[in-house]
Amino acid sequence: MAWPALKVQECLILNNLKKIIAEFQLCISFLSRLPFGKLEDPIPSISNACWAFPICGMIIGSITYLSFYLALYLEVSLLISAIIALLISILITGGMHEDGLADSSDGIFGGKNKKAKLSIMRDSNIGTYGTLSLIIIFSLRVFLLSEFDINFSSFLSFISIAAISRLGMLFILFYLPPVRKNGLGFDAKVSNSKSLIIGCLITLIILSLSNILGLYIIIFMAFTLLVVGYISWKNIGGQTGDICGASQQLTETVGWFVFIYLS
């Protein structure tokens, strides 16, 4: 009797493991262009898989930081090394977060009402506000990245910030309603707290590897996320995929700023 029971238990464990791997594969292919194998049926929903957002952030952050280190090792100048690392980061993600920031800036600051704001955000053409936001955020990120020291402590803080910024997207998807009936904001809407809780636990584990500055980083990044969420709710009544992208860029940049000037 014990043998069949063990076989059933083994099958359950293997099925759960396959489910976890499939959800991670979905997230990494969703948030980046990194090759992590082909997804097989049944493909999980992004809303159930988004607990892995922080892990994806850690991976993307690791590649970005190591690109910065490698460029410096090859004796490339500091600012050019920072630009190269950020361009590699954009190539990895397909620029989806930057695109979200640009579209959000155009819509929220350029539209006169909710309908106009959403229409502008969906327009593939970039406007004045979107262009300015990208120039400002990219310039600021180049400057901040060039201030990072090359050591293991800085590396851990860097990937922790990358993980927290992706966790922030989870909070946006959980607490704000989608304003459209399609798109990322609707498809990835987190309707249960399981993904959010798991994402928080994963981020805390990653953050525990960092130093005491982690507490200050969380506070300032959380405040930035609240501001983004409030502006989104006030202007369009909820969230879209563009708002998620904007929140990632803004919270991560604030996290870098706090780390650089408080360390």
C-alpha positions as CSV (number, residue, x, y, z in Angstrom):
1,M,0.0,0.0,0.0
2,A,2.9,2.3,0.7
3,W,4.4,2.0,-2.7
4,P,1.4,3.3,-4.7
5,A,1.1,6.2,-2.3
6,L,4.7,7.1,-2.8
7,K,4.2,7.0,-6.6
8,V,1.2,9.3,-6.3
9,Q,3.2,11.7,-4.1
10,E,6.1,11.7,-6.6
11,C,3.8,12.5,-9.5
12,L,2.3,15.4,-7.5
13,I,5.7,16.8,-6.8
14,L,6.8,16.5,-10.4
15,N,3.6,18.1,-11.7
16,N,4.0,21.0,-9.3
17,L,7.7,21.4,-10.3
18,K,6.7,21.4,-13.9
19,K,4.1,24.1,-13.2
20,I,6.6,26.3,-11.4
21,I,9.1,25.9,-14.2
22,A,6.5,26.7,-16.8
23,E,5.3,29.8,-14.9
24,F,8.9,31.0,-14.6
25,Q,9.5,30.4,-18.4
26,L,6.4,32.4,-19.2
27,C,7.5,35.3,-17.0
28,I,11.0,35.5,-18.3
29,S,9.8,35.3,-22.0
30,F,7.2,37.9,-21.2
31,L,9.6,40.4,-19.5
32,S,12.6,39.7,-21.7
33,R,13.9,38.2,-24.9
34,L,16.1,35.8,-23.1
35,P,15.8,32.2,-24.4
36,F,14.6,29.9,-21.6
37,G,13.1,27.0,-23.6
38,K,9.8,26.4,-25.3
39,L,6.6,26.5,-23.3
40,E,4.5,23.3,-23.6
41,D,0.7,23.0,-23.1
42,P,-0.9,23.7,-20.8
43,I,0.5,27.2,-20.8
44,P,-0.1,29.0,-17.5
45,S,-1.8,32.4,-17.3
46,I,0.5,35.4,-16.7
47,S,-1.7,36.4,-13.8
48,N,-0.8,33.2,-11.9
49,A,2.8,33.2,-13.1
50,C,3.7,36.8,-12.2
51,W,5.0,35.8,-8.8
52,A,8.3,35.2,-10.7
53,F,8.6,38.9,-11.8
54,P,11.2,39.6,-9.0
55,I,13.3,36.6,-10.1
56,C,13.2,37.9,-13.7
57,G,14.3,41.3,-12.4
58,M,17.2,39.8,-10.6
59,I,18.3,38.0,-13.8
60,I,18.0,41.1,-16.0
61,G,19.7,43.2,-13.3
62,S,22.6,40.7,-13.1
63,I,23.2,40.9,-16.8
64,T,23.1,44.7,-16.8
65,Y,25.5,45.0,-13.9
66,L,27.9,42.4,-15.3
67,S,27.8,44.2,-18.7
68,F,28.8,47.4,-16.9
69,Y,31.6,45.5,-15.1
70,L,32.9,43.9,-18.3
71,A,33.0,47.2,-20.2
72,L,35.0,48.8,-17.4
73,Y,37.3,45.7,-17.3
74,L,38.0,46.3,-21.0
75,E,39.0,49.8,-20.1
76,V,36.0,51.5,-21.7
77,S,35.3,55.0,-20.1
78,L,32.9,55.2,-17.2
79,L,30.0,56.9,-18.9
80,I,30.3,54.9,-22.1
81,S,30.3,51.7,-20.0
82,A,27.1,52.8,-18.3
83,I,25.5,53.6,-21.6
84,I,26.5,50.2,-23.0
85,A,25.1,48.4,-20.0
86,L,21.8,50.2,-20.2
87,L,21.5,49.6,-24.0
88,I,22.1,45.9,-23.3
89,S,19.3,46.0,-20.7
90,I,17.0,47.6,-23.2
91,L,17.8,45.0,-25.8
92,I,17.1,42.2,-23.2
93,T,13.7,43.6,-22.3
94,G,12.8,44.8,-25.7
95,G,12.5,48.3,-24.3
96,M,9.0,47.4,-22.9
97,H,9.4,49.4,-19.7
98,E,10.8,52.4,-21.5
99,D,7.9,52.2,-23.9
100,G,5.5,52.1,-21.0
101,L,7.0,55.2,-19.5
102,A,6.9,57.1,-22.8
103,D,3.3,56.1,-23.5
104,S,2.2,56.9,-19.9
105,S,3.9,60.3,-20.0
106,D,2.2,61.2,-23.3
107,G,-1.2,60.0,-22.2
108,I,-1.4,61.4,-18.7
109,F,0.2,64.7,-19.4
110,G,-1.1,65.2,-22.9
111,G,-4.7,64.1,-22.7
112,K,-7.5,66.3,-21.5
113,N,-9.8,63.6,-20.2
114,K,-9.7,59.8,-19.5
115,K,-10.8,58.8,-23.0
116,A,-8.2,61.1,-24.6
117,K,-5.4,59.9,-22.2
118,L,-6.1,56.2,-23.0
119,S,-6.3,56.9,-26.7
120,I,-2.9,58.7,-26.6
121,M,-1.4,55.9,-24.6
122,R,-2.5,53.3,-27.2
123,D,-1.1,55.4,-30.1
124,S,2.2,53.9,-31.3
125,N,3.6,57.3,-32.1
126,I,5.7,59.0,-29.4
127,G,4.9,62.6,-28.4
128,T,6.7,65.4,-26.7
129,Y,6.1,64.3,-23.1
130,G,7.2,60.7,-24.0
131,T,10.3,61.9,-25.7
132,L,11.3,64.2,-22.8
133,S,10.6,61.5,-20.2
134,L,12.9,59.0,-22.0
135,I,15.7,61.6,-22.4
136,I,15.5,62.6,-18.7
137,I,15.2,59.0,-17.3
138,F,17.9,57.6,-19.6
139,S,20.3,60.4,-18.8
140,L,19.6,60.1,-15.1
141,R,20.1,56.3,-15.2
142,V,23.4,56.7,-17.1
143,F,24.7,59.1,-14.4
144,L,23.5,57.0,-11.5
145,L,24.9,53.7,-12.9
146,S,28.3,55.3,-13.5
147,E,28.4,56.1,-9.8
148,F,28.0,52.4,-8.8
149,D,31.2,50.8,-7.3
150,I,32.3,47.5,-8.7
151,N,32.1,45.1,-5.8
152,F,30.0,42.3,-4.6
153,S,28.0,44.5,-2.2
154,S,27.0,46.9,-4.9
155,F,26.1,43.9,-7.2
156,L,23.7,42.5,-4.5
157,S,22.1,45.9,-4.0
158,F,21.7,46.4,-7.7
159,I,19.9,43.1,-8.3
160,S,17.8,43.7,-5.2
161,I,16.6,47.0,-6.6
162,A,15.9,45.3,-10.0
163,A,13.8,42.7,-8.2
164,I,11.9,45.2,-6.1
165,S,11.0,47.3,-9.2
166,R,9.4,44.2,-10.8
167,L,7.6,43.4,-7.5
168,G,6.1,46.9,-7.7
169,M,4.5,45.9,-11.0
170,L,2.7,43.1,-9.0
171,F,1.3,45.6,-6.6
172,I,0.0,47.8,-9.4
173,L,-1.7,44.8,-11.0
174,F,-3.2,43.6,-7.7
175,Y,-4.5,46.9,-6.3
176,L,-5.5,48.9,-9.4
177,P,-8.3,47.7,-11.7
178,P,-7.5,47.3,-15.4
179,V,-9.0,50.2,-17.4
180,R,-9.2,48.1,-20.6
181,K,-10.8,44.8,-21.4
182,N,-7.6,43.6,-23.2
183,G,-3.8,44.2,-23.1
184,L,-1.3,43.5,-20.3
185,G,-3.1,45.3,-17.6
186,F,-6.2,43.1,-18.2
187,D,-4.4,39.8,-18.9
188,A,-2.0,40.0,-16.0
189,K,-4.4,41.4,-13.5
190,V,-3.6,39.6,-10.2
191,S,-6.9,38.6,-8.7
192,N,-5.6,36.5,-5.9
193,S,-3.0,37.3,-3.2
194,K,-1.0,34.1,-3.7
195,S,1.2,35.5,-6.5
196,L,1.7,38.8,-4.6
197,I,2.7,37.0,-1.4
198,I,5.1,34.6,-3.1
199,G,6.6,37.6,-5.0
200,C,7.1,39.5,-1.7
201,L,8.8,36.5,-0.1
202,I,11.2,36.0,-3.0
203,T,12.1,39.7,-3.0
204,L,12.7,39.6,0.8
205,I,15.1,36.6,0.3
206,I,17.0,38.5,-2.4
207,L,17.0,41.7,-0.3
208,S,18.3,39.8,2.7
209,L,21.6,39.3,0.8
210,S,22.0,43.1,0.6
211,N,23.0,45.5,3.3
212,I,21.1,47.7,5.8
213,L,20.4,50.3,3.1
214,G,17.8,47.9,1.8
215,L,15.2,49.3,4.3
216,Y,15.7,52.8,3.0
217,I,15.6,51.7,-0.5
218,I,12.3,49.9,0.0
219,I,10.7,52.9,1.7
220,F,11.6,55.3,-1.1
221,M,10.7,52.9,-3.8
222,A,7.4,52.1,-2.2
223,F,6.6,55.8,-1.9
224,T,7.4,56.3,-5.6
225,L,5.2,53.4,-6.4
226,L,2.3,54.9,-4.4
227,V,2.7,58.2,-6.3
228,V,2.7,56.4,-9.6
229,G,-0.4,54.4,-8.6
230,Y,-2.2,57.5,-7.3
231,I,-1.5,59.5,-10.5
232,S,-2.7,56.5,-12.6
233,W,-5.9,56.0,-10.6
234,K,-6.6,59.8,-10.6
235,N,-6.1,60.2,-14.3
236,I,-7.4,57.0,-15.9
237,G,-9.1,55.2,-13.1
238,G,-6.8,52.2,-12.9
239,Q,-3.8,50.6,-14.6
240,T,-2.6,49.5,-17.9
241,G,0.6,47.7,-19.1
242,D,2.1,51.1,-19.8
243,I,1.6,52.1,-16.2
244,C,3.4,48.9,-15.0
245,G,6.3,49.7,-17.3
246,A,6.5,53.3,-16.0
247,S,6.4,52.2,-12.4
248,Q,9.3,49.8,-13.0
249,Q,11.5,52.5,-14.6
250,L,10.7,55.1,-12.0
251,T,11.0,52.9,-8.9
252,E,14.3,51.4,-10.0
253,T,15.8,54.8,-10.8
254,V,14.8,56.0,-7.3
255,G,16.3,52.9,-5.8
256,W,19.6,53.6,-7.6
257,F,19.5,57.2,-6.4
258,V,18.9,56.2,-2.7
259,F,21.7,53.5,-2.8
260,I,24.2,55.9,-4.4
261,Y,23.6,58.9,-2.1
262,L,23.1,57.0,1.2
263,S,25.9,54.5,0.8
